[in-house]
Amino acid sequence: MASISGGSSGKLKKRGLKPASFARGASVMTLGTGISRITGFLRTAALASVLGLTAKAMADAFNLANITPNIVYDLILGGVLSSLFIPVFVESLQTSSEEEAWHVANSILNITLLLLSTVTIVLCIAAPYVIKAQTFLSEGRGQMEADATFLLRFFIFEVIFYGVCAVYTGILNSYKHFTIPAFAPIANNVVVIVTVVIYNYYPNIYVLAIGATLGVVAMAMIQLPWVRRTGFRYRLVLDLKHPAVRKLGRLAVPVLIYVLIHQVGLWVVNILAAQVQGGISAYQYGYIFFQLPYGIVAVSIITALFPTLSEQSVRKETDRIVASTSLGVRTTAFVIIPASVVFAVLSEPIVRLLLERLNFGSEDTEMLAAVVFCFTIGLFFFSLFMLILKVFYSMQDTKTPMIVAGILVAFNIAVDFLYFYSFDSEVMKVAGLALGNTTAHFIGAVIVWVVLWRRLGSIDGRRVSVSLTKICLASAAMGAACWGTAQLIESWVGVSDFWGQLLQVTCAILVAVVVYLTVTVLLRSEEMQALRRLLLRLLKRSADELEPRGREPVDEDSIME
């Protein structure tokens, strides 16, 4: 991080780059991510309400066809472009001319277009086999497979625009332009919402096929005017021998292995879930519910701490890394644990309120609520796992995450099969896949915690244990109050209509918040103050605060600064 300031700032300005401003970028990304998650959730609500879940085959057909391009893109280039393009491009900007950097960017873009276009054409032809590879254990789902194949032949072209979007985002972020990349996914969500509304009144499969594809096109192309403002001009060059391009190729190998491991796990989930009507959709929708608090809260905390951890790692300040990690764990737990309790307690009322209308019935609510419950009880373990992975990345250790990912996915696949075939109920079979995710991330969190503890010698275990005990006590009291309030509203007012459902969820959440904050104050929880300081730093920290500091006694005030 020291290279960002001081002596390198002149070089950054010379190349057209702005000096780094973590707080500005992180706050914009947090806002953009929050709005993107919310509009993404509205998109899910629209899809679920119109397509249904268990009553129609179209829901599974759409979701299976829709996630397949993501799997293909991630397997081929997604992880490489999102992880490696920026450092390679910025290195070219700093060590050579800006024209040379544009040469590298155009070469990478053209390689991306050539590779993804070839794969798209091949998979468009092979679409029936791609779908069959994920549904071969299913019986009596011929119509779903046929619809998914038809949709995939449209959706697979999204792969090209995902690649373009990744390169454009890398260029803009390299020039410290965070706003448009952060908000671009909102364009996709809005287009899909409009598409689903049209489909509701004009139920033709071509509407879904064309509309969803145009959403990804919009997400990529909305960035183009801002990319051009950086000075980028497209050139038809394909320099495979350029040192920067070859370096990206070398670095891509471990990233591809990491991504491949994760995609194998998702492929297994699809194979199992496809055996249940609505299973694929229930799992995908449940995961979106699960990701909402993580994406808005935990990601913000991790984003705020990551630069600090990186600086401390460069300076080999082990005691400060321990303090920062402890702070991250405790502040994450302070928000995520109560959020997971509320989601678990209110899983059925929330799903019923937000989705149960049009073609989404009570049986659909039962299945999705069970999936959401099994996902959310593992929300803290997932957040803890992702936070500690960031600690390893801040220490420039990519090998440990790759090894742990292999263990995690292997264990996840094993428990997925165990849970899926242990239950007789179709609802519990799909919920078992979510429970497999929770079980695997619990094991993964324990593994990375132990490995990091052995490497650092300590992770402030006593302080973390005390805080977690207080948070769990407050969350338990909150959960009881939340459940009691929901039951009272249901018995007094009823939840047969929208307003009763809204009153139940709103009152239960408000009571839960009041009880949780009251108990944490009574228990003198230090995380409330720490979280406030952390969020203030996220919003107000200026560029000059990134200057390296001398070694000082470790306390959380200094971490916040």
N, C-alpha and C positions, 0 to 999 in steps of 0.2 A: 504493500500500500504506500510505502514511502516513495516509490517511484512515480506515483501519481502526482505528488506535490513537489514543491521545491524545485530542484534542478530540471525536472522533466516538464514543468509547466510551460516553459518557453517552447519546447518542442511540440507540445500538444497544440499550442496556439498556432505555431507555424504550419502544422499539418491541417489546420481547420477544425481541430477538435477543441471542445470546451474543457476547462479543468473540471475534474470530477466533483460532483455534488451529490453525495450519497442520499442526504435527507430529501432533497427535491425529487430525485429519481425514485427513491423508495416510496415516498408518499404518493406520487402520481401512480406508480405501479400498484400500490395498495388500493387506491381509489378505483383505478381501472379494473383491477382484479375483482374487487367487491361488486362493482356494477356488472361486470361480465358474469360473475357467478350468479347474481340475482336474475339477470336476463336469461342466462342459461337455465336457471331453475324454472322461469316462466315458460321457456321453450319446452322443457320437459313436461310441465303441467299441461300445456296445449297439446303436445303429442299424446300424452296419456289419456287426456279427456276425450280426444277425438278418435284415436286409434284403439282405445281400450287396452286391455291386458290379456285376460284369459278367454274372452268371448270371441275374439277375432284373431286370425292368423297374421293379419297385416302388421300388427305391432311388432311381433318377433321378426317378420320379414324385413321391416324397415330398419329396426335396430341392428340386426345381424349384418345387413348390407351396409349400414351407415358406419359401423365400427371397423369393418374390414379394411377400408382404405387407411384408417389410422394405424392398424396393425402393420399393413404393408409398408406404409411410409416410415414408421418408426424402425421397422426391421432393416430398411434399405439406407435411409439417410437421416431420419428424424433426430435421433440422439446425436449423430455426428454434427449436423448443422447447428443444433441448439447449444451444444457444449463446446464446439471447437472453432466455429467460424469466426466469432468475435475475437478471441485471442490471436488467431492467425492474421486476421485483417488489421487489427490494431497494431500488431508487431510490424506489419508492412508499412503502415502509416508512420510509425515512429522511426523505423530504421532505413527507409528508402523514401522515394518521392510519392506524392499523392497519386500521380499518374500511374506509378507502379502498383500502388494499392488497388486502384480501379481495374488495372489489368488482372490482378489476382481475383478480385470480386467477380469480374466478368467470366473468368475462366471457371471459377467454382459454380457460378450461376449456370453456365452452359453445360458443364458436366452434370449438374443437377437436372436440368431440363432434358438432356439426352438420355440419361439413365432412367429417370422417372417416366418419360414418354414411352421408352421401350417397354418398361415393365407394365405400364398402363395398357398398351396395345395387347401385350401377351395375356394379361389377366382379363381383359375385356373378352377375348376369345375363350379363355379358359374359365370364365365365371361359373359355369355349372359345377366344375370340379372344385373350385375354391369354396363354394357354399357346401358342397357335399363333404368336403374335408372337415367341416365343423358340425355336420348334422348326420353323420353316417350311423350313429347309434339310435337315431330317432326313428319312430315308426308312425305311419299315417300322417305325415306332415308334408305331403307332396305339394300342396298348394302354397304353403309357406316357403318351401324351397324354390318353387317356380317364381313367386313374387320377389323373393330375395335375389335370385339370379337376374331378373329383369332390372331391379333397382341397382344392383351392383354394377351393371354395365354402364350406368350413368354415373354412379357415385365414384367409380374407380378413377375417373378423370380428376377428381378432387386431389389426388396424390400429387399431380403436377403443381397445383396451386398452393398446396401445403409447402412444397419445396421453395417456390417463389416467395411465399410469405416468410419463411424462415430466413432466407437471404436478405430480404428487405428489412426485416426486424433486426437482424445482425448489423446491417449498415447503420440504421437509425440509432440503435443503442450504442454503437461505437462512437457516434457523434453526439452522444448524450441527449438524444431525442427519445424520450420515453413515453410521451403522451399518446401518439398515434398507435404504436405497437400495443400499448396496454389496452387501448379502447377498441382496436380493430376487431377482436372476437365478438364485440357487441353487434357489429354489422351482420355477422353470420347469424347470430341468435335472432335478430329482428327479422331478417329475410325468412328464416325458417318458421318463425311464429306467423308471419303473414301467409306463408305457404300453407301451413296447417289450417288456418282460418278459411282460406279459399277451398282447401280440400274438404272441409266440413260441409260446405254448401255445394261443392262440385267434386264428388268423390271419384276422381279419376287418377289412376296410378301415375300417369304422366305428370300430374301436378306435383306430386311428392318427388318424383325422379328429377325433374328439372329444377324445382324450387330449392331443394336441399343442396344441389350442386352449385346453384348460383350463390348460395350463402357463403360457401368457401371461396368462390371467385371474388365476391365482394370483400371478404376479409383480407385477401391478398392485394387486390388492386386499389383499395382505399388508401394504401400506404404509398403508392407510386408517386404522387405529386410531392410528398415530403422527401422521398428518396432522391428525387431529381434536384431538390433544393440543396442537398449536400454536395452536389457536383457530379453525381453518378450519371453516366450516359452508357446505354447498352452498346456493347461491341461484340461482334461475332468472332470471339477468340476462344481457343481451346488449348491452353498451354499446360499439358500434362507433365512437362519436365521442369516447370518453375519450382524453385526450392520451397516456396510457401505452400503450393498445392501438394507437393510430395510430402511435406511435413504433416499436412492435414490428413493425408492418406495413412501415414504411419501411426499417428495418434488415434485414428479411427478404430483400430482393431479392438482394444479393450472396451471401448464404448459400445461397439457393435455386439460384443459378447454379453455385456451387461444388459443391453436392450433385448437381445435374443432370449436371454434367460427369463425376463419378465413376460415377453410375448408368448412363450411356451405355456406359462401359467395361465394367461388369459385364454389361449386356445383351448386348454383343457376345460376351463370354466364354460366356454361356449358349447363344447361337445356335450357336457353333462346337462347344462341348462336347456339346451335345445330339445331334450327329451320330454320336457314339461311345457304344456301350452302356456305361454306368457312368461316362461322362465327366463329367457334371454332379456326381455324387456324389464322384468321385475328386478333382475340383478343390476342392469344398467341404471335404471331409475333410482334404485336404492343407493347405488354408489354415488350418484349426484347429490342425494340428501346427505349422505355421509361426508362428502367433500365440502359442503357449504360452510360449516363452522371452521373446518381446517383451512380452507382456502382464504377465508376472510381474516381469521384470528391468528392461527398458528403460523401461517406463511408470513404475516406481517412481523411477528416476533422474530422468526428465523431470519428474515430479510434484514431487520434492524441489527441483529447481533453478528451476522456473517462478516461484514467488513472488520469489525472489532476483533473477532476471532482470527481473521487472516493477518491483521497487523501484529497481534500478540504472538502468532505462530512464527511469523518472519523474525521477530525479535527473540524467539525462544523463551517467552515468559510463561512458563508452565503454570505458575501460581495464578496468573491472570486468566489463562485459558480455563483453569478449573473454576474460578469465580464466575466467568462469563457463562460457562456451560451450566453451572448450578443455577444462575439467574435465569437462563433460558428455560431450563426444565421447570423451575418453580413458577415462573410467570405463565408458561404454557399450560401447566397443570391447573393454575388458578382459574383459567377461563375454559379450557377444554373439558376438564372433568365435570363441572356443573352443566356445561352445554350437552355433553353426552348423556348425563342423567335425565335432563329435560327431554331430549330426543327419544330416549328409551321409554320413559314414562308416558310421553304423549305421542308415541309413534303412530298409533291408530287414529287418534283424534286429528293429528296434523295431516296425515295422508287423506283422511275423510274430508277435512275442510278444504284442502287445496286441490284435490284431484277427483273426488267422487261426483261426477256429473257426466252428462252425455253418454258415452259408451263405456265409461269407467264405473263399474258397479261395486257392490259391497264385497263380493268374493275377491275382486281385484284389490280392494282396500286391505282385506285380510292377508293376502299374500305379500303385498308390498310392505305393509306394516311389520310383518315378521322379518322380512329382509332388512328393513331399516333398523329394527331393534338389534339384530345380530351384527350388523355393521357398526352401529354407534357404540356398543359396549366395548369395542376395541379402538375407539377414536383416540384415546390418550396414548395407547401403545403405538399406534401408527404415527402420531405426532412426535412422540419421543424418539421413535426409530428414525424419522426423517431429520429431526434436529441433530441427533448424534452423527448421522451420516454427514451433515454439513460441517461438523467439527472435524471429521476425518478429511473432508475436502479442503478445509481451511489449512490443514497441515500438509496439503498436497499429496495426500494418500488416496489414490484411486483403486489400489489393489484390494484393500480391506472391504470397501463397499461391494466390489465385484464378487469376492468370495462369499460374503454374507448373503448377497442376493441369490447365489446358487443354492446355499443351504435353505434360505427362506422359501424359494419357489419349490424346491424338492419336497420340503415339509408341507407346504401349502397344497401341492398336488395330492400328496398322500392323504391328508385329512379331508380334502374335498371328496375324494372317492369314498372314504370311510363314512363321512356324514351323509353324503348323498344316498348311498345304498343302505344306510342304517335306518332311515326313516321311511315309513309307508306313505305318509301324507305328501302329496305333491307340494303343498305349501312349505312343509318343513324340508323337503328335498332342496328347494331353491334357497330357503333360509340357511340351510346347512352350508351352502357355498359361501355365503357371507360370513357364517361362523368360522369357516375355514380360513378366510382372510384375517379375521380377528385373532384366531389361534396362532397363525403363522407370524403375525406382527407382534404378538406377545412374546413368542420365542425369539424373534428377531431383535426386539428391544432389549431383552435380557442379554443376548449375545453381544450386541454392540456396546451395551453398558459395561459388561465385564471386560471386554477387550479394551475399551477406552480407560476404564479404571486401572487396569494393569499397566497401560502405557503411561498414564499421567501420575499414577501412584495414589490418586485420590480424586473423587468427584464431589467433595463436600457432602459426603453421605449423611452425616448426622443432621446437618441443616436441611437437606432435601427431605429426609425422613420425617422430621418434625413438621415441615411445611405440608407434605403430602398427607400426614395424619390430620392436620387441621382442615385441609381442603376436603378430604374425604368425609370428615365429620359434618362439616358445613353442607356438603353436597347431599349427604344422607338425610339431614334435617330438611333441606330444600326439596329433595325428591319426595319425601313423605308429605310435605305441605302441598306440593304440586299435584300429586296423585289424589290427595284428599279434596283439593279444590275442584279438580276435574270431575270427581265422582259426585260432589255436591251439586255442581252446575247441571250435570247430566240428570240427576234425580229430581232437581227442582224445576228446571226449565225444559229439559229434554234436548236432544241433539238430532232431531229428525229433519230440521231445516238448516239453511245456511247460517242464519243469525244465531241460532242456538249453538251451532258448531263454533262459530267465530267467538261467541261469548265464552265458551268453555276453554278454548285454547288461549285466548287473550288473558282471561282472569288467572288461569293456571300459571302462565308464564310470568305475569306481573307478581303474583304471590311468591313464585319461586325466586325471582330476582331479589325481592325485598328480604325474604328469609335468608337467602344465601349471604347477601351483603351484611345483614344484621349479625349473623353468626360469625362471619369472618372478622367483623369489628370486635365482637365480644372475645373472640379467641386471639385478638391482636395479631392478625395475619400481616406479615410484612410485605407480601406480594402485591397487595393493592397499591401501596405506595410505589413499589418497584415498577409495577406495570405502568402506572401513571408517568413516571419519569422516563420509562422506555419509549412510550408513545410520544411524549413531548420531544424526545430526541429524534424520533423518526420524522416528526413534522418540522422541527426547527433547526436541526443541526446544519451548519453552513459549511462551505467547502474548506475554509481555513482550519476547521476543527479536525481535518484529516491529517494535519501535520503530526509527525511522530512525537511522542512525549517521552520524557525521561522516566526512569524507573521510579515508581512511587508505591507506597503501601497500597495493598489491594483492598478496595471497598467498592460498594455498588455505585456510589456517587461518581467515582472516577470512571467506572465502566459506562455509566450513562452519558458522560460528557463526550 
